């Protein structure tokens, strides 16, 4: 039986951002979506490092688009989930759901007070 590699929480957020953005999943957009999901500012470099690590693990693929004058000739890299990545993400989300269900159903588990929303 082949085991699907497990994902860390940050990897899961980055991959979820790539999935949600679909054809618009380039670095800055992935970073923005991760910050939105985390409800706080994250480290931009950490997003790029994680994208590269996920590419090396075979979880995501990268397509380099033609460069344009608006980016000073630097090509934009678009990310997409590979089937292996989608499977790992699906399993990770299912595990998280089971953990969450168990947590909220346990005795004396009161919800946390609402966090003030950040502006932006």
Biopython code that builds the backbone (N, CA, C, O; Angstrom):
import numpy as np
from Bio.PDB.StructureBuilder import StructureBuilder

atoms = [
    (1, "UNK", "N", (0.832, -1.174, 0.000)),
    (1, "UNK", "CA", (0.000, 0.000, 0.000)),
    (1, "UNK", "C", (0.884, 1.247, 0.000)),
    (1, "UNK", "O", (1.718, 1.412, 0.890)),
    (2, "UNK", "N", (0.710, 2.117, -0.982)),
    (2, "UNK", "CA", (1.458, 3.366, -1.046)),
    (2, "UNK", "C", (0.848, 4.378, -0.098)),
    (2, "UNK", "O", (-0.367, 4.577, -0.080)),
    (3, "UNK", "N", (1.707, 5.020, 0.694)),
    (3, "UNK", "CA", (1.241, 6.061, 1.598)),
    (3, "UNK", "C", (1.381, 7.416, 0.924)),
    (3, "UNK", "O", (2.400, 7.715, 0.302)),
    (4, "UNK", "N", (0.343, 8.228, 1.059)),
    (4, "UNK", "CA", (0.410, 9.589, 0.552)),
    (4, "UNK", "C", (1.217, 10.411, 1.548)),
    (4, "UNK", "O", (0.970, 10.329, 2.751)),
    (5, "UNK", "N", (2.171, 11.199, 1.075)),
    (5, "UNK", "CA", (2.949, 12.020, 2.009)),
    (5, "UNK", "C", (2.035, 12.972, 2.776)),
    (5, "UNK", "O", (1.090, 13.526, 2.215)),
    (6, "UNK", "N", (2.324, 13.155, 4.057)),
    (6, "UNK", "CA", (1.512, 14.083, 4.832)),
    (6, "UNK", "C", (1.981, 15.512, 4.579)),
    (6, "UNK", "O", (3.124, 15.753, 4.191)),
    (7, "UNK", "N", (1.076, 16.443, 4.808)),
    (7, "UNK", "CA", (1.365, 17.851, 4.580)),
    (7, "UNK", "C", (1.378, 18.597, 5.901)),
    (7, "UNK", "O", (0.582, 18.309, 6.795)),
    (8, "UNK", "N", (2.275, 19.548, 6.019)),
    (8, "UNK", "CA", (2.240, 20.458, 7.152)),
    (8, "UNK", "C", (1.120, 21.480, 6.937)),
    (8, "UNK", "O", (0.595, 21.617, 5.832)),
    (9, "UNK", "N", (0.770, 22.183, 7.992)),
    (9, "UNK", "CA", (-0.326, 23.151, 7.909)),
    (9, "UNK", "C", (-0.037, 24.237, 6.873)),
    (9, "UNK", "O", (-0.927, 24.614, 6.110)),
    (10, "UNK", "N", (1.191, 24.738, 6.839)),
    (10, "UNK", "CA", (1.508, 25.803, 5.882)),
    (10, "UNK", "C", (1.474, 25.267, 4.451)),
    (10, "UNK", "O", (0.982, 25.943, 3.547)),
    (11, "UNK", "N", (1.993, 24.059, 4.244)),
    (11, "UNK", "CA", (1.914, 23.443, 2.914)),
    (11, "UNK", "C", (0.453, 23.290, 2.501)),
    (11, "UNK", "O", (0.099, 23.539, 1.348)),
    (12, "UNK", "N", (-0.382, 22.884, 3.431)),
    (12, "UNK", "CA", (-1.803, 22.723, 3.139)),
    (12, "UNK", "C", (-2.421, 24.067, 2.732)),
    (12, "UNK", "O", (-3.211, 24.123, 1.789)),
    (13, "UNK", "N", (-2.068, 25.137, 3.429)),
    (13, "UNK", "CA", (-2.615, 26.454, 3.070)),
    (13, "UNK", "C", (-2.139, 26.888, 1.685)),
    (13, "UNK", "O", (-2.928, 27.400, 0.891)),
    (14, "UNK", "N", (-0.860, 26.687, 1.394)),
    (14, "UNK", "CA", (-0.323, 27.080, 0.082)),
    (14, "UNK", "C", (-1.003, 26.276, -1.028)),
    (14, "UNK", "O", (-1.389, 26.835, -2.055)),
    (15, "UNK", "N", (-1.148, 24.969, -0.823)),
    (15, "UNK", "CA", (-1.789, 24.142, -1.849)),
    (15, "UNK", "C", (-3.272, 24.485, -2.006)),
    (15, "UNK", "O", (-3.798, 24.455, -3.118)),
    (16, "UNK", "N", (-3.944, 24.808, -0.907)),
    (16, "UNK", "CA", (-5.345, 25.218, -0.984)),
    (16, "UNK", "C", (-5.459, 26.524, -1.762)),
    (16, "UNK", "O", (-6.388, 26.696, -2.551)),
    (17, "UNK", "N", (-4.528, 27.439, -1.546)),
    (17, "UNK", "CA", (-4.527, 28.697, -2.299)),
    (17, "UNK", "C", (-4.353, 28.431, -3.794)),
    (17, "UNK", "O", (-5.058, 29.015, -4.617)),
    (18, "UNK", "N", (-3.415, 27.549, -4.143)),
    (18, "UNK", "CA", (-3.194, 27.206, -5.555)),
    (18, "UNK", "C", (-4.465, 26.612, -6.152)),
    (18, "UNK", "O", (-4.847, 26.955, -7.271)),
    (19, "UNK", "N", (-5.115, 25.732, -5.415)),
    (19, "UNK", "CA", (-6.356, 25.111, -5.896)),
    (19, "UNK", "C", (-7.448, 26.161, -6.086)),
    (19, "UNK", "O", (-8.144, 26.166, -7.101)),
    (20, "UNK", "N", (-7.593, 27.044, -5.108)),
    (20, "UNK", "CA", (-8.653, 28.057, -5.165)),
    (20, "UNK", "C", (-8.428, 29.060, -6.299)),
    (20, "UNK", "O", (-9.386, 29.511, -6.926)),
    (21, "UNK", "N", (-7.176, 29.407, -6.562)),
    (21, "UNK", "CA", (-6.865, 30.413, -7.586)),
    (21, "UNK", "C", (-6.905, 29.857, -9.007)),
    (21, "UNK", "O", (-7.007, 30.622, -9.966)),
    (22, "UNK", "N", (-6.826, 28.557, -9.148)),
    (22, "UNK", "CA", (-6.858, 27.879, -10.445)),
    (22, "UNK", "C", (-5.858, 28.488, -11.419)),
    (22, "UNK", "O", (-4.656, 28.433, -11.159)),
    (23, "UNK", "N", (-6.303, 29.064, -12.524)),
    (23, "UNK", "CA", (-5.401, 29.570, -13.568)),
    (23, "UNK", "C", (-4.690, 30.867, -13.180)),
    (23, "UNK", "O", (-3.813, 31.327, -13.912)),
    (24, "UNK", "N", (-5.050, 31.458, -12.048)),
    (24, "UNK", "CA", (-4.452, 32.722, -11.622)),
    (24, "UNK", "C", (-3.481, 32.514, -10.450)),
    (24, "UNK", "O", (-3.213, 33.449, -9.696)),
    (25, "UNK", "N", (-2.960, 31.302, -10.297)),
    (25, "UNK", "CA", (-2.110, 30.961, -9.154)),
    (25, "UNK", "C", (-0.645, 31.266, -9.445)),
    (25, "UNK", "O", (0.135, 30.365, -9.751)),
    (26, "UNK", "N", (-0.285, 32.521, -9.348)),
    (26, "UNK", "CA", (1.127, 32.897, -9.420)),
    (26, "UNK", "C", (1.532, 33.404, -8.040)),
    (26, "UNK", "O", (0.669, 33.659, -7.201)),
    (27, "UNK", "N", (2.811, 33.550, -7.797)),
    (27, "UNK", "CA", (3.354, 33.798, -6.464)),
    (27, "UNK", "C", (2.623, 34.819, -5.610)),
    (27, "UNK", "O", (2.207, 34.506, -4.494)),
    (28, "UNK", "N", (2.458, 36.039, -6.118)),
    (28, "UNK", "CA", (1.841, 37.091, -5.315)),
    (28, "UNK", "C", (0.391, 36.758, -4.984)),
    (28, "UNK", "O", (-0.058, 37.014, -3.867)),
    (29, "UNK", "N", (-0.341, 36.197, -5.925)),
    (29, "UNK", "CA", (-1.740, 35.833, -5.683)),
    (29, "UNK", "C", (-1.827, 34.701, -4.652)),
    (29, "UNK", "O", (-2.707, 34.713, -3.791)),
    (30, "UNK", "N", (-0.921, 33.730, -4.736)),
    (30, "UNK", "CA", (-0.891, 32.641, -3.755)),
    (30, "UNK", "C", (-0.613, 33.227, -2.372)),
    (30, "UNK", "O", (-1.284, 32.878, -1.400)),
    (31, "UNK", "N", (0.368, 34.109, -2.284)),
    (31, "UNK", "CA", (0.696, 34.775, -1.019)),
    (31, "UNK", "C", (-0.530, 35.509, -0.453)),
    (31, "UNK", "O", (-0.840, 35.371, 0.730)),
    (32, "UNK", "N", (-1.212, 36.271, -1.278)),
    (32, "UNK", "CA", (-2.390, 37.028, -0.830)),
    (32, "UNK", "C", (-3.484, 36.101, -0.313)),
    (32, "UNK", "O", (-4.117, 36.390, 0.702)),
    (33, "UNK", "N", (-3.705, 34.991, -1.006)),
    (33, "UNK", "CA", (-4.736, 34.032, -0.595)),
    (33, "UNK", "C", (-4.341, 33.354, 0.722)),
    (33, "UNK", "O", (-5.196, 33.136, 1.580)),
    (34, "UNK", "N", (-3.083, 33.023, 0.889)),
    (34, "UNK", "CA", (-2.612, 32.416, 2.134)),
    (34, "UNK", "C", (-2.826, 33.391, 3.297)),
    (34, "UNK", "O", (-3.282, 32.982, 4.365)),
    (35, "UNK", "N", (-2.504, 34.674, 3.103)),
    (35, "UNK", "CA", (-2.720, 35.680, 4.148)),
    (35, "UNK", "C", (-4.205, 35.793, 4.485)),
    (35, "UNK", "O", (-4.577, 35.924, 5.651)),
    (36, "UNK", "N", (-5.039, 35.741, 3.466)),
    (36, "UNK", "CA", (-6.491, 35.799, 3.684)),
    (36, "UNK", "C", (-6.963, 34.598, 4.510)),
    (36, "UNK", "O", (-7.724, 34.764, 5.463)),
    (37, "UNK", "N", (-6.522, 33.413, 4.155)),
    (37, "UNK", "CA", (-6.938, 32.210, 4.889)),
    (37, "UNK", "C", (-6.408, 32.222, 6.323)),
    (37, "UNK", "O", (-7.111, 31.804, 7.243)),
    (38, "UNK", "N", (-5.174, 32.697, 6.523)),
    (38, "UNK", "CA", (-4.561, 32.726, 7.852)),
    (38, "UNK", "C", (-5.103, 33.887, 8.685)),
    (38, "UNK", "O", (-4.949, 33.902, 9.906)),
    (39, "UNK", "N", (-5.727, 34.844, 8.035)),
    (39, "UNK", "CA", (-6.253, 36.056, 8.668)),
    (39, "UNK", "C", (-5.135, 36.854, 9.328)),
    (39, "UNK", "O", (-5.321, 37.469, 10.379)),
    (40, "UNK", "N", (-3.964, 36.830, 8.684)),
    (40, "UNK", "CA", (-2.826, 37.633, 9.136)),
    (40, "UNK", "C", (-1.786, 37.682, 8.029)),
    (40, "UNK", "O", (-1.816, 36.892, 7.086)),
    (41, "UNK", "N", (-0.871, 38.624, 8.167)),
    (41, "UNK", "CA", (0.218, 38.718, 7.208)),
    (41, "UNK", "C", (1.176, 37.547, 7.422)),
    (41, "UNK", "O", (1.487, 37.178, 8.554)),
    (42, "UNK", "N", (1.628, 36.981, 6.324)),
    (42, "UNK", "CA", (2.580, 35.882, 6.367)),
    (42, "UNK", "C", (3.882, 36.361, 5.729)),
    (42, "UNK", "O", (3.944, 37.473, 5.203)),
    (43, "UNK", "N", (4.898, 35.543, 5.773)),
    (43, "UNK", "CA", (6.172, 35.876, 5.166)),
    (43, "UNK", "C", (6.142, 35.483, 3.690)),
    (43, "UNK", "O", (5.967, 34.309, 3.363)),
    (44, "UNK", "N", (6.310, 36.450, 2.809)),
    (44, "UNK", "CA", (6.271, 36.195, 1.370)),
    (44, "UNK", "C", (7.321, 35.161, 0.958)),
    (44, "UNK", "O", (7.039, 34.272, 0.154)),
    (45, "UNK", "N", (8.518, 35.280, 1.504)),
    (45, "UNK", "CA", (9.580, 34.326, 1.173)),
    (45, "UNK", "C", (9.215, 32.898, 1.539)),
    (45, "UNK", "O", (9.575, 31.958, 0.830)),
    (46, "UNK", "N", (8.502, 32.735, 2.647)),
    (46, "UNK", "CA", (8.082, 31.391, 3.075)),
    (46, "UNK", "C", (7.135, 30.767, 2.061)),
    (46, "UNK", "O", (7.162, 29.556, 1.845)),
    (47, "UNK", "N", (6.303, 31.583, 1.442)),
    (47, "UNK", "CA", (5.380, 31.073, 0.419)),
    (47, "UNK", "C", (6.184, 30.566, -0.779)),
    (47, "UNK", "O", (5.922, 29.474, -1.284)),
    (48, "UNK", "N", (7.154, 31.349, -1.231)),
    (48, "UNK", "CA", (7.956, 30.931, -2.388)),
    (48, "UNK", "C", (8.796, 29.688, -2.075)),
    (48, "UNK", "O", (8.921, 28.800, -2.918)),
    (49, "UNK", "N", (9.367, 29.622, -0.877)),
    (49, "UNK", "CA", (10.142, 28.448, -0.481)),
    (49, "UNK", "C", (9.240, 27.213, -0.451)),
    (49, "UNK", "O", (9.639, 26.137, -0.895)),
    (50, "UNK", "N", (8.034, 27.373, 0.070)),
    (50, "UNK", "CA", (7.091, 26.252, 0.149)),
    (50, "UNK", "C", (6.640, 25.825, -1.236)),
    (50, "UNK", "O", (6.524, 24.628, -1.497)),
    (51, "UNK", "N", (6.384, 26.769, -2.127)),
    (51, "UNK", "CA", (6.018, 26.422, -3.505)),
    (51, "UNK", "C", (7.124, 25.595, -4.158)),
    (51, "UNK", "O", (6.845, 24.602, -4.830)),
    (52, "UNK", "N", (8.366, 25.999, -3.961)),
    (52, "UNK", "CA", (9.486, 25.257, -4.554)),
    (52, "UNK", "C", (9.614, 23.870, -3.930)),
    (52, "UNK", "O", (9.865, 22.896, -4.640)),
    (53, "UNK", "N", (9.445, 23.769, -2.609)),
    (53, "UNK", "CA", (9.514, 22.464, -1.935)),
    (53, "UNK", "C", (8.413, 21.544, -2.451)),
    (53, "UNK", "O", (8.661, 20.364, -2.698)),
    (54, "UNK", "N", (7.198, 22.069, -2.618)),
    (54, "UNK", "CA", (6.076, 21.271, -3.123)),
    (54, "UNK", "C", (6.321, 20.840, -4.572)),
    (54, "UNK", "O", (5.916, 19.748, -4.972)),
    (55, "UNK", "N", (6.982, 21.694, -5.355)),
    (55, "UNK", "CA", (7.333, 21.320, -6.735)),
    (55, "UNK", "C", (8.321, 20.165, -6.723)),
    (55, "UNK", "O", (8.173, 19.208, -7.483)),
    (56, "UNK", "N", (9.323, 20.253, -5.868)),
    (56, "UNK", "CA", (10.330, 19.186, -5.779)),
    (56, "UNK", "C", (9.727, 17.874, -5.286)),
    (56, "UNK", "O", (10.192, 16.799, -5.664)),
    (57, "UNK", "N", (8.697, 17.954, -4.448)),
    (57, "UNK", "CA", (8.021, 16.751, -3.950)),
    (57, "UNK", "C", (7.043, 16.182, -4.984)),
    (57, "UNK", "O", (6.470, 15.114, -4.767)),
    (58, "UNK", "N", (6.848, 16.885, -6.105)),
    (58, "UNK", "CA", (5.940, 16.414, -7.141)),
    (58, "UNK", "C", (4.475, 16.718, -6.864)),
    (58, "UNK", "O", (3.592, 16.129, -7.489)),
    (59, "UNK", "N", (4.206, 17.630, -5.933)),
    (59, "UNK", "CA", (2.825, 17.968, -5.571)),
    (59, "UNK", "C", (2.214, 19.035, -6.467)),
    (59, "UNK", "O", (1.007, 19.042, -6.707)),
    (60, "UNK", "N", (3.055, 19.933, -6.957)),
    (60, "UNK", "CA", (2.572, 20.994, -7.839)),
    (60, "UNK", "C", (3.470, 21.068, -9.066)),
    (60, "UNK", "O", (4.610, 20.604, -9.057)),
    (61, "UNK", "N", (2.929, 21.658, -10.111)),
    (61, "UNK", "CA", (3.738, 21.893, -11.307)),
    (61, "UNK", "C", (3.791, 23.392, -11.553)),
    (61, "UNK", "O", (2.968, 24.150, -11.038)),
    (62, "UNK", "N", (4.768, 23.807, -12.344)),
    (62, "UNK", "CA", (4.991, 25.214, -12.620)),
    (62, "UNK", "C", (5.014, 25.418, -14.127)),
    (62, "UNK", "O", (5.641, 24.660, -14.868)),
    (63, "UNK", "N", (4.317, 26.458, -14.560)),
    (63, "UNK", "CA", (4.361, 26.863, -15.966)),
    (63, "UNK", "C", (4.880, 28.291, -15.990)),
    (63, "UNK", "O", (4.328, 29.168, -15.326)),
    (64, "UNK", "N", (5.931, 28.522, -16.749)),
    (64, "UNK", "CA", (6.520, 29.853, -16.844)),
    (64, "UNK", "C", (5.897, 30.560, -18.034)),
    (64, "UNK", "O", (5.952, 30.074, -19.164)),
    (65, "UNK", "N", (5.293, 31.733, -17.759)),
    (65, "UNK", "CA", (4.650, 32.523, -18.812)),
    (65, "UNK", "C", (5.667, 33.475, -19.427)),
    (65, "UNK", "O", (6.690, 33.795, -18.822)),
    (66, "UNK", "N", (5.367, 33.914, -20.629)),
    (66, "UNK", "CA", (6.234, 34.880, -21.300)),
    (66, "UNK", "C", (6.322, 36.159, -20.472)),
    (66, "UNK", "O", (5.354, 36.573, -19.834)),
    (67, "UNK", "N", (7.493, 36.768, -20.494)),
    (67, "UNK", "CA", (7.686, 38.001, -19.731)),
    (67, "UNK", "C", (7.097, 39.183, -20.487)),
    (67, "UNK", "O", (6.897, 39.138, -21.701)),
    (68, "UNK", "N", (6.828, 40.233, -19.739)),
    (68, "UNK", "CA", (6.296, 41.451, -20.337)),
    (68, "UNK", "C", (6.950, 42.668, -19.729)),
    (68, "UNK", "O", (7.645, 42.561, -18.718)),
    (69, "UNK", "N", (6.741, 43.819, -20.327)),
    (69, "UNK", "CA", (7.382, 45.043, -19.835)),
    (69, "UNK", "C", (6.903, 45.444, -18.433)),
    (69, "UNK", "O", (7.642, 46.087, -17.687)),
    (70, "UNK", "N", (5.668, 45.067, -18.076)),
    (70, "UNK", "CA", (5.135, 45.435, -16.755)),
    (70, "UNK", "C", (5.899, 44.772, -15.612)),
    (70, "UNK", "O", (5.833, 45.245, -14.477)),
    (71, "UNK", "N", (6.614, 43.700, -15.885)),
    (71, "UNK", "CA", (7.396, 43.005, -14.853)),
    (71, "UNK", "C", (8.894, 43.136, -15.121)),
    (71, "UNK", "O", (9.693, 42.358, -14.601)),
    (72, "UNK", "N", (9.265, 44.111, -15.925)),
    (72, "UNK", "CA", (10.681, 44.319, -16.213)),
    (72, "UNK", "C", (11.326, 43.159, -16.940)),
    (72, "UNK", "O", (12.525, 42.921, -16.796)),
    (73, "UNK", "N", (10.534, 42.429, -17.725)),
    (73, "UNK", "CA", (11.059, 41.307, -18.487)),
    (73, "UNK", "C", (11.152, 40.010, -17.702)),
    (73, "UNK", "O", (11.577, 38.988, -18.242)),
    (74, "UNK", "N", (10.759, 40.039, -16.436)),
    (74, "UNK", "CA", (10.823, 38.826, -15.605)),
    (74, "UNK", "C", (9.582, 37.975, -15.854)),
    (74, "UNK", "O", (8.463, 38.468, -15.714)),
    (75, "UNK", "N", (9.759, 36.703, -16.222)),
    (75, "UNK", "CA", (8.593, 35.847, -16.479)),
    (75, "UNK", "C", (7.818, 35.533, -15.202)),
    (75, "UNK", "O", (8.389, 35.486, -14.112)),
    (76, "UNK", "N", (6.536, 35.324, -15.347)),
    (76, "UNK", "CA", (5.669, 34.961, -14.215)),
    (76, "UNK", "C", (5.529, 33.444, -14.180)),
    (76, "UNK", "O", (5.372, 32.795, -15.214)),
    (77, "UNK", "N", (5.588, 32.894, -12.974)),
    (77, "UNK", "CA", (5.463, 31.443, -12.780)),
    (77, "UNK", "C", (4.063, 31.144, -12.254)),
    (77, "UNK", "O", (3.651, 31.672, -11.221)),
    (78, "UNK", "N", (3.347, 30.302, -12.968)),
    (78, "UNK", "CA", (2.000, 29.893, -12.572)),
    (78, "UNK", "C", (2.058, 28.475, -12.022)),
    (78, "UNK", "O", (2.727, 27.606, -12.581)),
    (79, "UNK", "N", (1.351, 28.253, -10.924)),
    (79, "UNK", "CA", (1.376, 26.970, -10.221)),
    (79, "UNK", "C", (0.047, 26.256, -10.364)),
    (79, "UNK", "O", (-1.006, 26.889, -10.440)),
    (80, "UNK", "N", (0.104, 24.930, -10.401)),
    (80, "UNK", "CA", (-1.119, 24.121, -10.414)),
    (80, "UNK", "C", (-0.847, 22.826, -9.653)),
    (80, "UNK", "O", (0.286, 22.354, -9.567)),
    (81, "UNK", "N", (-1.924, 22.271, -9.106)),
    (81, "UNK", "CA", (-1.801, 21.017, -8.373)),
    (81, "UNK", "C", (-1.663, 19.855, -9.339)),
    (81, "UNK", "O", (-2.381, 19.785, -10.336)),
    (82, "UNK", "N", (-0.761, 18.960, -9.056)),
    (82, "UNK", "CA", (-0.665, 17.704, -9.783)),
    (82, "UNK", "C", (-1.632, 16.729, -9.129)),
    (82, "UNK", "O", (-2.055, 16.967, -7.997)),
    (83, "UNK", "N", (-1.993, 15.651, -9.794)),
    (83, "UNK", "CA", (-2.915, 14.677, -9.182)),
    (83, "UNK", "C", (-2.434, 14.181, -7.817)),
    (83, "UNK", "O", (-3.239, 13.983, -6.907)),
    (84, "UNK", "N", (-1.116, 13.979, -7.676)),
    (84, "UNK", "CA", (-0.560, 13.530, -6.401)),
    (84, "UNK", "C", (-0.767, 14.577, -5.318)),
    (84, "UNK", "O", (-1.044, 14.248, -4.165)),
    (85, "UNK", "N", (-0.628, 15.837, -5.701)),
    (85, "UNK", "CA", (-0.826, 16.932, -4.763)),
    (85, "UNK", "C", (-2.273, 17.072, -4.349)),
    (85, "UNK", "O", (-2.572, 17.304, -3.177)),
    (86, "UNK", "N", (-3.170, 16.933, -5.308)),
    (86, "UNK", "CA", (-4.599, 17.010, -4.993)),
    (86, "UNK", "C", (-4.983, 15.888, -4.034)),
    (86, "UNK", "O", (-5.749, 16.113, -3.098)),
    (87, "UNK", "N", (-4.464, 14.692, -4.256)),
    (87, "UNK", "CA", (-4.754, 13.559, -3.367)),
    (87, "UNK", "C", (-4.218, 13.823, -1.960)),
    (87, "UNK", "O", (-4.920, 13.590, -0.975)),
    (88, "UNK", "N", (-2.983, 14.307, -1.861)),
    (88, "UNK", "CA", (-2.402, 14.606, -0.548)),
    (88, "UNK", "C", (-3.184, 15.709, 0.157)),
    (88, "UNK", "O", (-3.405, 15.637, 1.366)),
    (89, "UNK", "N", (-3.603, 16.727, -0.588)),
    (89, "UNK", "CA", (-4.381, 17.818, -0.006)),
    (89, "UNK", "C", (-5.735, 17.316, 0.473)),
    (89, "UNK", "O", (-6.179, 17.653, 1.570)),
    (90, "UNK", "N", (-6.376, 16.521, -0.341)),
    (90, "UNK", "CA", (-7.687, 15.955, 0.030)),
    (90, "UNK", "C", (-7.571, 15.142, 1.328)),
    (90, "UNK", "O", (-8.389, 15.301, 2.234)),
    (91, "UNK", "N", (-6.567, 14.283, 1.417)),
    (91, "UNK", "CA", (-6.381, 13.467, 2.618)),
    (91, "UNK", "C", (-6.058, 14.332, 3.836)),
    (91, "UNK", "O", (-6.524, 14.053, 4.941)),
    (92, "UNK", "N", (-5.269, 15.371, 3.636)),
    (92, "UNK", "CA", (-4.912, 16.264, 4.725)),
    (92, "UNK", "C", (-6.134, 17.018, 5.249)),
    (92, "UNK", "O", (-6.298, 17.173, 6.459)),
    (93, "UNK", "N", (-6.983, 17.484, 4.344)),
    (93, "UNK", "CA", (-8.204, 18.190, 4.740)),
    (93, "UNK", "C", (-9.150, 17.238, 5.466)),
    (93, "UNK", "O", (-9.760, 17.610, 6.468)),
    (94, "UNK", "N", (-9.271, 16.015, 4.963)),
    (94, "UNK", "CA", (-10.130, 15.032, 5.635)),
    (94, "UNK", "C", (-9.632, 14.738, 7.050)),
    (94, "UNK", "O", (-10.437, 14.632, 7.975)),
    (95, "UNK", "N", (-8.331, 14.607, 7.227)),
    (95, "UNK", "CA", (-7.765, 14.384, 8.557)),
    (95, "UNK", "C", (-8.041, 15.586, 9.455)),
    (95, "UNK", "O", (-8.426, 15.424, 10.613)),
    (96, "UNK", "N", (-7.848, 16.780, 8.927)),
    (96, "UNK", "CA", (-8.129, 17.988, 9.699)),
    (96, "UNK", "C", (-9.585, 18.076, 10.118)),
    (96, "UNK", "O", (-9.891, 18.522, 11.224)),
    (97, "UNK", "N", (-10.475, 17.655, 9.246)),
    (97, "UNK", "CA", (-11.905, 17.663, 9.567)),
    (97, "UNK", "C", (-12.202, 16.690, 10.699)),
    (97, "UNK", "O", (-12.965, 17.008, 11.612)),
    (98, "UNK", "N", (-11.596, 15.494, 10.639)),
    (98, "UNK", "CA", (-11.798, 14.524, 11.719)),
    (98, "UNK", "C", (-11.261, 15.062, 13.048)),
    (98, "UNK", "O", (-11.898, 14.895, 14.088)),
    (99, "UNK", "N", (-10.105, 15.697, 13.014)),
    (99, "UNK", "CA", (-9.531, 16.297, 14.223)),
    (99, "UNK", "C", (-10.460, 17.385, 14.762)),
    (99, "UNK", "O", (-10.743, 17.435, 15.960)),
    (100, "UNK", "N", (-10.925, 18.242, 13.877)),
    (100, "UNK", "CA", (-11.826, 19.326, 14.279)),
    (100, "UNK", "C", (-13.115, 18.785, 14.883)),
    (100, "UNK", "O", (-13.570, 19.263, 15.922)),
    (101, "UNK", "N", (-13.699, 17.792, 14.234)),
    (101, "UNK", "CA", (-14.944, 17.195, 14.751)),
    (101, "UNK", "C", (-14.729, 16.628, 16.156)),
    (101, "UNK", "O", (-15.566, 16.821, 17.038)),
    (102, "UNK", "N", (-13.620, 15.938, 16.362)),
    (102, "UNK", "CA", (-13.320, 15.365, 17.666)),
    (102, "UNK", "C", (-13.097, 16.461, 18.710)),
    (102, "UNK", "O", (-13.576, 16.365, 19.840)),
    (103, "UNK", "N", (-12.370, 17.490, 18.318)),
    (103, "UNK", "CA", (-12.097, 18.602, 19.224)),
    (103, "UNK", "C", (-13.391, 19.263, 19.689)),
    (103, "UNK", "O", (-13.598, 19.458, 20.887)),
    (104, "UNK", "N", (-14.259, 19.605, 18.742)),
    (104, "UNK", "CA", (-15.481, 20.339, 19.084)),
    (104, "UNK", "C", (-16.510, 19.463, 19.794)),
    (104, "UNK", "O", (-17.405, 19.986, 20.459)),
    (105, "UNK", "N", (-16.401, 18.161, 19.669)),
    (105, "UNK", "CA", (-17.371, 17.296, 20.333)),
    (105, "UNK", "C", (-16.917, 16.856, 21.725)),
    (105, "UNK", "O", (-17.677, 16.232, 22.465)),
    (106, "UNK", "N", (-15.673, 17.188, 22.075)),
    (106, "UNK", "CA", (-15.181, 16.785, 23.391)),
    (106, "UNK", "C", (-15.797, 17.652, 24.491)),
    (106, "UNK", "O", (-16.258, 18.766, 24.243)),
    (107, "UNK", "N", (-15.792, 17.114, 25.711)),
    (107, "UNK", "CA", (-16.366, 17.824, 26.857)),
    (107, "UNK", "C", (-15.637, 19.141, 27.108)),
    (107, "UNK", "O", (-14.446, 19.278, 26.829)),
    (108, "UNK", "N", (-16.378, 20.093, 27.637)),
    (108, "UNK", "CA", (-15.829, 21.369, 28.093)),
    (108, "UNK", "C", (-14.979, 22.053, 27.038)),
    (108, "UNK", "O", (-13.909, 22.582, 27.341)),
    (109, "UNK", "N", (-15.437, 22.043, 25.842)),
    (109, "UNK", "CA", (-14.711, 22.703, 24.759)),
    (109, "UNK", "C", (-15.544, 23.887, 24.290)),
    (109, "UNK", "O", (-16.405, 23.756, 23.421)),
    (110, "UNK", "N", (-15.274, 25.036, 24.878)),
    (110, "UNK", "CA", (-16.010, 26.240, 24.518)),
    (110, "UNK", "C", (-15.319, 26.904, 23.326)),
    (110, "UNK", "O", (-14.092, 26.900, 23.232)),
    (111, "UNK", "N", (-16.114, 27.472, 22.419)),
    (111, "UNK", "CA", (-15.504, 28.170, 21.287)),
    (111, "UNK", "C", (-14.691, 29.366, 21.772)),
    (111, "UNK", "O", (-15.007, 29.981, 22.790)),
    (112, "UNK", "N", (-13.647, 29.678, 21.029)),
    (112, "UNK", "CA", (-12.852, 30.847, 21.339)),
    (112, "UNK", "C", (-13.645, 32.112, 21.019)),
    (112, "UNK", "O", (-14.487, 32.101, 20.121)),
    (113, "UNK", "N", (-13.385, 33.201, 21.746)),
    (113, "UNK", "CA", (-14.062, 34.454, 21.388)),
    (113, "UNK", "C", (-13.617, 34.897, 19.992)),
    (113, "UNK", "O", (-12.507, 34.598, 19.551)),
    (114, "UNK", "N", (-14.490, 35.601, 19.328)),
    (114, "UNK", "CA", (-14.187, 36.067, 17.969)),
    (114, "UNK", "C", (-12.986, 36.980, 17.985)),
    (114, "UNK", "O", (-12.861, 37.853, 18.844)),
    (115, "UNK", "N", (-12.099, 36.772, 17.025)),
    (115, "UNK", "CA", (-10.925, 37.613, 16.846)),
    (115, "UNK", "C", (-11.339, 38.876, 16.109)),
    (115, "UNK", "O", (-12.146, 38.795, 15.183)),
    (116, "UNK", "N", (-10.819, 40.037, 16.482)),
    (116, "UNK", "CA", (-11.136, 41.227, 15.680)),
    (116, "UNK", "C", (-10.589, 41.050, 14.276)),
    (116, "UNK", "O", (-9.474, 40.559, 14.098)),
    (117, "UNK", "N", (-11.358, 41.443, 13.288)),
    (117, "UNK", "CA", (-10.936, 41.316, 11.886)),
    (117, "UNK", "C", (-9.873, 42.347, 11.582)),
    (117, "UNK", "O", (-9.936, 43.481, 12.057)),
    (118, "UNK", "N", (-8.885, 41.943, 10.779)),
    (118, "UNK", "CA", (-7.845, 42.903, 10.380)),
    (118, "UNK", "C", (-8.363, 43.738, 9.223)),
    (118, "UNK", "O", (-9.195, 43.276, 8.441)),
    (119, "UNK", "N", (-7.895, 44.914, 9.116)),
    (119, "UNK", "CA", (-8.285, 45.796, 7.995)),
    (119, "UNK", "C", (-7.445, 45.438, 6.792)),
    (119, "UNK", "O", (-6.267, 45.099, 6.910)),
    (120, "UNK", "N", (-8.060, 45.518, 5.652)),
    (120, "UNK", "CA", (-7.253, 45.243, 4.464)),
    (120, "UNK", "C", (-7.968, 44.450, 3.553)),
    (120, "UNK", "O", (-7.450, 44.113, 2.488)),
]
sb = StructureBuilder()
sb.init_structure("model")
sb.init_model(0)
sb.init_chain("A")
sb.init_seg("    ")
for serial, (resi, resn, name, xyz) in enumerate(atoms, 1):
    if name == "N":
        sb.init_residue(resn, " ", resi, " ")
    sb.init_atom(name, np.array(xyz, "f"), 0.0, 1.0, " ", f" {name:<3s}", serial, name[0])
structure = sb.get_structure()
